[in-house]
Amino acid sequence: MSLDGAATEGVKALCFFLSRQIDYQKQLKQKMEALESRMRALIARYDDIMKELERAKLHGGSASNEVTNWLQEVESMKQKVSDTQRNFAEQKNYQKRRFPNYYRRRKISKKSSILIDQVEKLITDGKFENGVTIEPLPLASNALPTVPIRAKTVELTKQEILDCILGTEKKIIGVHGMGGVGKTTIMRNIHNDLSQQSESKHFDCFIWINVSNDVDVNKLQRKIAKQLDISMKEDDDENDRASKIFNALKRRKKFLLILDDMWKQFDLDEVGIPIPSEENGCKVVLTTRNKGICGQMQAHAIEVRVLSEEESWEFFKDIVVVGGVTLSEDIESLARDVAKECCNLPLAIKTVGGSMCGVDNVRVWKDRLKDLKEANGEFKDIDKVFVALRFSYTQLHDRVLQSCFLFCSLYPEDHEITANELIDNWICEGLIDKRGTREEDINKGHTILNQLIKVSMLEKCKYHGRKIRVGDEDEICIKMHDLIRDMAIDITRAENPRSLIYAGRQLVDIPAELPELPEDAIRISLMHNDIEVLSGEPNCQHLLTLFIQYNPLQKISPDSYFNHMCSLRVLNLSSTNIESLPNSVSNLKNLRALILTWCFGLEEVPSLEKLEKLRVLDLNSTNIRELPSGVEAMVYLQRLDLDSTKQLRVFPAGIIPRLSHLEELTMGGSRWKWSSKTGEGAGIEEIMNSTRMAILNIQFEELSDFLQHAKSNKWQTMKRFCLAVGRSVLAAPMVECSCVEIGGCDLIGEENRLLLPDTTQRLVISYCQISSLWHFTRLLHKSKLYHCEIEGCDNMDYLMAEEEPLLPDIKKLEIINIPELLVLCKGIPSPDALKSLESLHVFHCKKLKYLLPARLLQQLRCLKSIKVSGCRQMKEIVGEEEEMGITREDDNNAMLILSQLQSLTISNLRELKGICSRVLICNALETIDIGGCPKLKKLPFSVDNLPCALKEIKGQKGWWDAVEWGHPQTRAHFDSRPKMLRERLEDLLNPYL
């Protein structure tokens, strides 16, 4: 080509390039306007769904998993669009000053095109034909832990209260009596009896509130709102809260509200509680030590009296005689006298009896009886009760046991204390200090906790608080009876050195309400108050533990605030609003625990170089960008919590080798990801080379980094781990489970075969590219894996193909939001496939028409639980093979035996017409729960093979009434079982329908 020709071609190419760039520039503005327009439509849909969810929450409804995922994707899309708009604005400003950057503007143009398509898809996906919520479980089904009533005196009182509740004359009932007499126990029994009745005949919902003596209208409203799952905003005033509560209760129609342990009068309408009347059928029951409260609340008063002498003896004997032990004649006589010293009060009998449980030495009984009589001779009435309770405290004999018990009084009345938190505090204050491993100290803590529960000084309870870890709701949780706590506080006041306990006292201004912290105090608790500022320079040279958590604390001043707390070992500032700590924290040389969990605004922590004795550093959910300086000097550090540190840029190299005692490192949800690459931060090799690591929760940067170390022997030495790769959906580690999560990775191809540590117990695969589960997991047959969860994997249409022995040792399988899933098994299943499976949960798989073929289900001989929800095209739970495109072998068996199945739950399956065309034989089936299945008219049970173990049926009343029965005896069998029939969620949301 000639030079002129080349030049001409060059000019043409340049003109073509410039023409395209000009077109891009013209299109860019149009695209950005289109993107903005579609985002407005998406946000409008997002706002509509949020409002619908708010309404549903008033009635206990919650977002489906599909909706939750969509909301998260919208939030992510908001950020992406915002970034693109910012880049576009920067380019416009840049263009005004200089020649435009065509390359970057072209990139923005391409990006905006992609985003427009993605926004359009989100708008389409946001239609949710099956609704946005999961139907609520009725409040009526929540049984409360309690003990059965045997004493005739108590039974008569219970019946009197019950008659008033079920009658029409008494609208508000006040149950009064001295502390520890059994008011709460009676009301819990009544609550359970009524709420568990077939069809909940008398009330539509039951609400139990622990009021306690530190509650004002605001706190009471928030407690009720929490029970009703009503969203309260921080800026809601008293009237706003009252209005929300009033409307929520009105829509629940007939309610029974139990206000336990009231200390002062409240106006019901001021709180938002509809006044009970004969028309609305509602009832309010309150319990109180003060009969005057009953009068002030215009309540019908019923007194709970102490036990008779014989009833007291029988109760006491049941406690002290354990394991079939019989009392000798001499001991029985002494034991009767000891029981008499308990003032016939159940709580005193329980605690004193617990302290004497299993004692078979006559001389010990004589000595204890003498102590009780001498102490009781100086007091009357309620003071005698304190004597009995204190007697149980002195019988602990072990000083460590006593100190651990008294420590529990630092928490507010009725506070639920998790075992993890309590034992951590015991260890760090020095009450437990074996100078062994952290694990050994924790084991010792559980031994102490078990002893205190055994002698009834502490009681187990269900955890209702904010979860720090997934599974917290299942861990051990304790609280103190308010009378026992009062006794413990009395003891701490009298001791020298003493404790100062102002937990939950609504303190606002410390200088005005508590001018001076005592110099001789060893423990101070100011937790759960309304303190915004701490000021001064308290002289507390002997202070070991300082609780300031759960305050709206914004500032601690001056910087020298902690200068005279040289002995301090435990400092808890969690759930406060502080943004920085005073520099005097750096001088707390004896500090062993610095707890800053959920200090969301905390960005800066002063140097910790001098805190060489620190064992626990908890920075969970703080806003720190880097680790505090001097961390490497904390050579005794055992636990470092960096969960949800979303701004943490780097974990510096060289720190972990210096922390030679580190046993627990948690970084779930942290910005920092671990890899083998050398760079600014530490490499994963530092963790793999640590000698004491027992609990680990980290995220890997790349799948290759994880696979490189997956088969290391290191994992076998750990108590538990949570290892995430890529996009994580787990908020926090499992409590007692070793878990691996693979998120957002391409798992198609031989090079991506899965390797797991042999001790992995739970596997989560989320939002990955994956062809079949079996291909990905076929090398896991030697692992300890028992729980597998797969979620959001778009291109998977089956879990396993013909003859593939999928996960033969797995016990729990969860399949969530797999949009292209057509069948679980493609073809004839292997005899070993899922053969150990106990629990199968399938949610929001919109193309799945059948859950399982009959042949595969018949193989699942260990299956105990089936849950299916939100599969919009599902026609039948158990499919026949010809319907599923499988060549069926000759099988004339019209029955399907599931000998271990205990629970069957199906919900929001709008096209479901049947569970199984065969007769199901389920002799272990205890619970059936069906909701949102309008086309399901028959249950697969025969009159000759009815589920004999059935305990409970849950479902919508309209559906139940329309069920067709093949034989009257079948209907009679199911009608004889307790039922929990609820209204449709749609009816609750729209009363005008």
Helices and strands as residue ranges (DSSP letters): H 3-57, E 62-63, H 65-97, H 102-125, E 133-134, G 139-141, H 152-166, E 172-176, H 183-195, G 198-200, E 205-210, H 217-228, H 238-251, E 255-262, H 268-271, E 283-288, H 291-296, E 300-303, H 309-320, H 329-340, H 346-355, H 362-376, H 381-394, H 399-407, G 408-410, E 417-418, H 419-429, H 438-454, E 459-460, G 472-474, E 477-479, H 482-494, E 498-501, H 510-513, E 521-525, E 533-535, E 545-547, E 555-557, E 570-572, G 583-587, E 593-595, E 616-618, G 631-633, E 639-641, H 655-658, E 664-666, H 684-688, E 695-700, H 703-709, G 713-717, E 720-726, E 739-743, G 750-752, E 762-766, H 773-777, E 787-791, E 798-801, E 812-816, E 823-826, E 839-843, E 850-853, H 854-859, E 865-869, E 876-879, E 895-897, E 903-907, E 914-916, E 919-921, E 927-931, E 952-956, H 957-962, H 968-975, E 979-982, H 985-989
